[in-house]
Amino acid sequence: RLRLHDGKLIKDRRYHLRTYPNCFVAKELTDWLIGHKEAPDRETGIRLMQKLMDHYIIHHVCDEHSDYKDAKLLYRFRKDDGTFPLSKDVKVFMRGQSLYEKLVSVEESILKVREENSVKYQRTFLGCEMIDWLVQEGEAENRKEAVELGRALLEHGIIQHVSNRHHFFDSDILYQFWTNFRRRRRLTELLNENSSRALSESPDSPFCLRKLNPDPGNTSFLSVQTNKEIKIVSAVRRSSITSLAGNSNSYFSPTPTLVFPPVAECNPKSVLKRPVTTEELLSPGAPYIKKTLTIVGDAVGWGFVVRGGRPCHIQAVDPGGPAAAAGMKVCQFVFSVNGMYVLHLDYQTISSLIMTGPRTLVMEVMEAVE
């Protein structure tokens, strides 16, 4: 968006006796994407901009078109007309980005490479140092407010304890920025170039088995069994399962346990060491941290398996999938899905909620503190 402003592609334009501020012509933008090597061809450029429309980043100036057309039509970034949806999650993310930029731009920053237990960590800081800095810079009125801000940043996956064992405290515990806000992603990373197939519509599908074996070196999930061993769960080619199920639109048959060959089983045994009740999770002082994960699904899913019920837990995570990138891990308990409390629901219902919801998935999970 900023580069388009600098290049004067975004500007006030007049059409049918009406002036539309801060907009761009779709066809010109497609040309720009190709000219600046953000897209190899027009088809990819169109798909990229459609991705931005799907996530409410751009829209047609009169909202007359729900898709991006490579034509002389006017579109606008929602940040340029004040219609960008600022949910709590977006606000926390933007606050984290602002703090990160401020910290890395000052001399003698508290962000440093530090070592703990012979392991070096990037972009680290002590909890008490961050509290001092937030109060000193006017980012928080007092230490209590600064702790609340730090906890929100941790729960949204922006910062974390270096070994992920503690929540955020005003102490000499070592934390790090988990998100590197200065990494510039190429626009083409938004697309899954290996597959454009639609998501499975089956509410009972472990939609997380998302890899259609596009990468010979990354065709498995990692899941922790109760004996602490790492078990490799083979990813499933959609064609191999649908040929068994007789249904070309689904990953799995309605009765997967009856028709799955052994290689296609996805951890039939629970990864939990012991059953955990909802009451135990919610009891005061329980050793669990609540985290908020924002997962942007790709063309074939989100990259995780949810199983169990009342409460449900994460059974497996695709190491190269969107869920893993957002910080999801096995054995986390699902607290809410897109703002809906779900501790009392079974995994089929939760799967259905996710599959029928938006591609950008916001989940609250509860993770045990070791």
Beta strands, then each sheet from edge to edge (+ up, - down):
strand 1: 11-15
strand 2: 18-25
strand 3: 58-60
strand 4: 74-77
strand 5: 112-116
strand 6: 119-126
strand 7: 159-161
strand 8: 174-177
strand 9: 220-224
strand 10: 230-234
strand 11: 288-296
strand 12: 304-308
strand 13: 312-317
strand 14: 333-337
strand 15: 340-341
strand 16: 360-368
sheet 1: 1+ 2- 4+ 3-
sheet 2: 5+ 6- 8+ 7-
sheet 3: 9+ 10-
sheet 4: 11+ 16- 14+ 15-
sheet 5: 12+ 13-
end
